[in-house]
């Protein structure tokens, strides 16, 4: 499987980046100063959302992030500003640099999550699509094509561009904290219609000859950490096979953990076909806690327990 080397990553980010510097040079000095001020404000609000134990403070901070971010992105050439000091707000873009996505989460009183997000297109004029989390109102999440106003919320950790003949779309990989008992990982599809509007989901995940899904969702025990990502070496989507800790818990997904084997989706004949066995070897110990791809699980820095002391 693909591995990343932390030492190399640290070295690369320690050195000045000519491309990033050139991009920031497109932003005027006054605009750059203003963007840094907005970034500091958003960073403080994001930390409040995660760390504050008072529900009203968290909700208030989350409500303030949206207008602050919009003001920042209205600044000329804001697309070239990286917002790289943000930790609790994920900023991610595909390798073709066509857009970038901001996502973050708010822990609710019942310890479930509400997600927020926006897509900023790489355009001279600001083209921004807010993403409205409607997860609670989408009954058949794996069989539905959605748009930015009806979004299955998550924090995205990887975007993989994919082109099939004239068709182009993006594989999205996201993490959803779900509740205090289970988490979810989601493989979704982002594409743009003839009017340039974003759509989520596409019937291209073929489970068998009779079943095709628009996205794939795995739910698992809160402290487990299965992988779900695109593997460049294998050129396929790889994810842990999940099973309950006890056979009597079949169907209770808060008990599901990786069993050390892997499944995946391989692209064939215009669709992603399920491969029930990816590797021949089987691990002796199920990989419960260690992420297998660098930066895959935002749960590492968005600690769920930080907001569970809420007595309000």
C-alpha positions in Angstrom: 0.0 0.0 0.0 1.0 3.6 -0.5 3.0 5.0 2.4 4.1 8.6 3.1 7.3 9.6 4.9 6.8 12.1 7.6 10.5 13.2 7.4 10.1 14.1 3.8 6.8 16.0 4.4 8.4 18.0 7.2 11.4 18.9 5.0 9.3 20.0 2.1 7.1 22.2 4.3 10.1 23.7 6.2 11.5 25.0 2.9 10.0 28.1 1.2 7.6 27.1 -1.6 8.2 29.1 -4.8 4.8 28.3 -6.2 2.9 29.4 -3.1 5.0 32.6 -3.0 4.2 33.3 -6.6 0.5 32.8 -6.0 0.5 35.0 -3.0 2.2 37.7 -5.0 -1.0 38.0 -7.0 -2.6 39.4 -3.9 -2.1 43.1 -3.1 -0.3 44.0 0.2 -3.4 45.6 1.7 -5.5 42.6 0.7 -3.0 40.2 2.0 -3.0 41.9 5.4 -6.8 41.8 5.5 -6.8 38.1 4.6 -4.4 37.3 7.4 -6.7 39.2 9.8 -9.7 37.2 8.6 -7.7 34.0 8.9 -6.8 34.8 12.5 -10.5 35.4 13.3 -11.6 32.2 11.6 -8.9 30.3 13.4 -10.0 31.6 16.8 -13.6 30.8 16.0 -12.7 27.3 14.8 -10.8 26.6 18.0 -13.8 27.8 20.0 -16.1 25.4 18.1 -13.9 22.4 19.1 -12.6 23.3 22.5 -15.3 25.3 24.3 -17.6 23.2 26.5 -20.4 25.7 26.4 -22.9 24.8 23.7 -24.1 28.4 23.1 -20.5 29.6 22.6 -19.8 26.8 20.1 -23.0 27.6 18.2 -22.3 31.3 18.2 -18.7 30.8 16.9 -19.9 28.5 14.1 -22.5 31.0 13.0 -19.8 33.7 12.8 -17.4 31.6 10.7 -19.7 31.7 7.6 -20.0 35.5 7.1 -16.3 36.0 8.1 -15.2 33.4 5.5 -17.4 35.0 2.8 -15.9 38.4 3.5 -12.4 37.0 3.2 -13.2 35.2 -0.1 -14.7 38.3 -1.6 -11.2 39.9 -1.6 -9.6 39.9 -5.0 -7.5 36.8 -5.8 -8.5 35.2 -2.4 -8.3 31.8 -4.1 -4.5 32.1 -4.0 -4.5 32.6 -0.2 -3.9 29.1 1.4 -5.5 29.6 4.8 -2.8 27.1 6.0 -2.9 28.1 9.7 -6.4 26.7 10.0 -6.5 23.4 11.9 -10.1 22.8 12.8 -11.3 23.9 9.4 -10.2 21.6 6.5 -9.1 23.3 3.3 -8.5 20.8 0.4 -8.2 21.0 -3.3 -7.7 18.5 -6.2 -4.5 18.1 -8.1 -6.0 20.0 -11.1 -6.6 23.0 -8.9 -10.1 23.5 -10.3 -11.6 24.4 -6.9 -11.1 24.1 -3.2 -13.4 22.9 -0.5 -13.7 24.2 3.1 -15.3 21.9 5.6 -15.8 22.0 9.4 -18.0 20.5 12.1 -20.0 21.6 15.1 -20.7 19.1 18.0 -24.3 19.2 18.9 -25.9 18.9 22.4 -26.7 15.2 21.8 -23.0 14.6 20.7 -24.0 14.2 17.1 -22.5 16.5 14.4 -23.6 19.2 12.0 -21.3 19.9 9.1 -20.6 23.1 7.2 -18.8 23.6 3.9 -18.2 25.7 0.8 -16.8 25.2 -2.6 -14.7 28.0 -4.0 -14.1 27.7 -7.8 -10.8 28.7 -9.3 -12.1 31.8 -11.0 -11.3 35.5 -11.5 -14.6 36.4 -9.9 -15.7 34.8 -6.7 -17.8 31.8 -7.4 -18.8 30.2 -4.1 -21.2 27.3 -3.4 -22.3 26.9 0.2 -22.9 23.3 1.2 -25.9 22.7 3.5 -25.8 19.6 5.6 -29.1 17.8 5.2 -27.9 14.3 6.3 -30.8 13.9 8.8 -33.4 14.3 6.0 -31.8 12.0 3.4 -33.2 8.5 4.0 -31.5 6.7 1.2 -28.0 8.2 1.3 -26.3 5.6 -0.9 -28.9 5.8 -3.7 -29.4 9.5 -4.1 -27.9 12.3 -6.3 -27.7 15.5 -4.3 -26.6 19.1 -4.8 -24.8 21.7 -2.5 -28.2 22.6 -0.9 -28.7 18.9 0.1 -25.4 17.7 1.2 -24.3 14.7 3.2 -22.0 16.5 5.6 -18.4 15.3 6.3 -14.9 16.6 6.6 -13.1 15.8 3.4 -9.5 14.5 3.6 -8.8 13.6 0.0 -10.0 14.5 -3.5 -9.1 12.4 -6.5 -9.8 13.7 -10.1 -11.0 11.1 -12.5 -11.7 11.3 -16.2 -13.5 8.7 -18.4 -13.5 9.7 -22.0 -15.4 13.1 -22.0 -16.7 12.6 -18.5 -14.9 14.2 -15.6 -15.7 14.0 -11.9 -14.0 13.9 -8.5 -13.9 11.2 -6.0 -14.4 12.6 -2.5 -13.3 10.9 0.7 -14.8 12.2 4.0 -15.0 11.5 7.7 -18.2 11.9 9.7 -18.1 11.8 13.5 -21.8 10.6 13.5 -22.4 10.3 17.3 -20.6 9.2 20.5 -20.9 5.6 19.5 -19.9 5.3 15.9 -18.2 7.2 13.1 -18.6 7.0 9.3 -16.3 7.3 6.3 -17.8 8.2 2.9 -16.6 7.8 -0.7 -18.7 10.2 -2.7 -18.6 11.8 -6.2 -18.5 15.5 -7.0 -19.4 16.6 -10.5 -20.6 19.8 -12.2 -23.7 20.0 -14.4 -24.0 21.8 -17.7 -24.6 25.1 -15.7 -21.5 24.6 -13.6 -23.5 23.7 -10.5 -22.0 21.1 -8.1 -23.7 17.7 -7.8 -22.9 15.0 -5.3 -23.3 11.3 -6.0 -23.3 9.3 -9.2 -24.5 5.7 -9.9 -21.1 4.4 -10.6 -20.3 2.1 -7.6 -21.3 -1.3 -8.8 -21.7 -3.8 -5.9 -22.9 -6.6 -8.2 -24.8 -7.0 -11.4 -28.1 -6.0 -9.7 -26.9 -3.2 -7.3 -25.3 0.1 -8.0 -24.8 2.9 -5.5 -24.2 6.7 -5.9 -21.8 6.7 -2.9 -20.4 4.3 -0.4 -20.7 4.7 3.4 -19.1 2.6 6.1 -20.1 2.9 9.7 -17.9 1.6 12.5 -17.0 1.7 16.2 -16.1 5.1 17.5 -12.5 4.2 18.5 -11.8 2.1 15.3 -10.0 3.7 12.4 -10.6 2.0 9.1 -9.1 3.2 5.9 -11.1 4.5 3.0 -9.1 6.2 0.3 -7.8 6.1 -3.3 -4.6 4.1 -3.7 -2.4 5.6 -6.5 -0.3 2.4 -6.8 -3.3 0.1 -7.2 -5.4 2.7 -9.0 -8.4 1.8 -7.0 -10.5 2.8 -3.9 -9.4 0.7 -1.0 -11.2 0.2 2.3 -11.1 -2.1 5.4 -13.6 -4.9 5.5 -15.7 -4.3 8.6 -17.3 -6.9 10.9 -18.8 -6.8 14.4 -16.6 -7.6 17.4 -19.2 -10.3 18.4 -21.3 -12.2 15.8 -24.3 -11.5 17.9 -23.9 -7.8 17.2 -24.5 -8.2 13.4 -26.1 -5.0 12.1 -25.1 -2.9 15.2 -22.5 -0.8 13.4 -21.2 0.8 16.6 -19.5 -2.6 17.2 -17.9 -2.9 13.8 -14.1 -2.9 13.5 -11.6 -3.7 10.7 -10.8 -7.4 10.5 -7.4 -7.0 8.8 -8.7 -7.7 5.2 -9.4 -5.2 2.5 -12.0 -4.6 -0.2 -12.0 -2.0 -2.9 -13.5 -0.6 -6.1 -11.6 -1.0 -9.4 -12.6 1.1 -12.5 -13.8 -1.1 -15.3 -16.2 -0.5 -18.1 -17.1 3.0 -16.9 -18.0 2.1 -13.4 -16.2 1.3 -10.1 -16.7 -2.5 -9.5 -16.5 -3.9 -6.0 -13.5 -6.2 -5.5 -14.2 -8.3 -2.4 -10.5 -9.3 -2.0 -7.7 -6.8 -2.6 -4.7 -8.3 -0.9 -3.9 -12.0 -0.3 -2.3 -11.5 3.1 -4.2 -11.0 6.3 -3.0 -9.0 9.3 -2.6 -10.9 12.6 -4.0 -7.8 14.5 -6.9 -5.7 13.2 -5.6 -2.1 12.5 -7.9 -0.3 14.9 -6.2 3.0 15.6 -3.4 3.8 13.1 -4.3 5.8 9.9 -2.9 4.1 6.8 -2.8 7.3 4.7 -1.2 10.5 5.8 -3.9 13.0 6.9 -6.7 10.6 6.4 -8.6 11.0 9.6 -9.5 14.5 10.9 -10.6 12.9 14.1 -6.9 13.0 15.1 -7.0 16.7 15.7 -10.8 17.3 16.1 -11.1 15.5 19.4 -14.6 14.4 20.1 -14.1 14.2 23.9 -13.3 18.0 24.1 -17.0 18.9 23.7 -18.5 16.0 25.7 -18.4 17.9 29.0 -21.4 20.0 27.9 -23.8 20.4 30.8 -26.0 23.1 29.1 
